[in-house]
């Protein structure tokens, strides 16, 4: 299904806003969210990389999503273009 130019432009603008919102997150929140949701690592692997317990990582992710919703808005149905998230300084940026 082909997307109209105006719809594609809105999607790209939404993606840019999402990326900026992610970059404004607390560094710990951003890293946990990036590893778990973008890199799709298991919670146990994220915990190992962040030197935290799995429960602490779950809490970081929950808080990150709350902060992201406050900055970006609803994150359930983004309908974003096929682009990859590039965080300034990578996932390890703190």
C-alpha positions in Angstrom: 0.0 0.0 0.0 1.5 3.3 -1.1 1.4 6.3 1.3 0.5 9.8 0.1 3.2 12.4 0.2 1.4 14.4 2.9 1.0 11.3 5.1 4.6 10.4 4.6 5.7 13.9 5.6 3.5 13.7 8.8 5.0 10.3 9.6 8.5 11.7 9.2 7.7 14.7 11.4 6.3 12.3 14.0 9.4 10.2 13.8 11.7 13.3 14.3 9.6 14.3 17.3 9.9 10.8 18.8 13.6 10.8 18.3 14.0 14.2 20.0 11.7 13.1 22.8 13.9 10.0 23.3 17.0 12.1 23.4 15.4 14.3 26.2 14.8 11.3 28.5 16.8 10.7 31.6 20.0 8.9 30.4 19.3 5.8 32.4 15.7 5.7 31.1 16.8 6.2 27.5 19.4 3.5 27.7 17.1 0.9 29.3 14.3 1.7 26.8 16.7 1.7 23.8 18.2 -1.7 24.8 14.8 -3.3 25.6 12.5 -1.8 23.0 14.7 -0.9 20.1 17.5 -3.4 20.3 14.9 -5.9 21.6 17.2 -7.4 24.2 15.6 -9.6 26.9 15.2 -7.9 30.3 17.8 -10.1 31.8 20.4 -9.0 29.2 19.5 -5.4 29.7 19.9 -5.9 33.5 23.3 -7.5 32.9 24.5 -4.6 30.7 23.2 -1.9 33.0 24.5 -3.8 36.1 21.0 -3.8 37.6 18.4 -6.3 38.6 15.7 -7.3 36.1 13.1 -5.7 38.4 15.0 -2.4 38.4 15.2 -2.5 34.6 11.4 -3.1 34.4 10.9 0.0 36.6 13.3 2.0 34.5 11.4 1.1 31.4 8.0 1.9 33.0 9.3 5.3 34.1 10.9 5.9 30.7 7.6 5.2 28.9 5.8 7.5 31.3 8.3 10.3 30.6 8.2 9.6 26.9 4.4 9.8 26.9 4.6 13.2 28.7 7.0 14.5 26.1 5.7 12.9 23.0 2.1 12.0 23.6 0.5 8.6 22.9 3.0 6.0 21.9 0.7 3.1 21.3 -0.1 3.7 17.6 2.8 5.6 16.1 2.5 4.6 12.5 6.1 5.7 11.9 8.1 5.4 8.7 10.6 2.6 8.4 13.6 4.4 9.8 16.0 3.5 12.7 16.4 5.5 15.9 19.8 7.1 16.2 20.3 8.5 19.7 23.0 11.1 20.1 26.1 9.4 21.3 24.5 6.0 20.8 22.7 3.9 23.5 25.7 4.4 25.9 25.4 8.2 25.9 24.9 9.4 29.4 
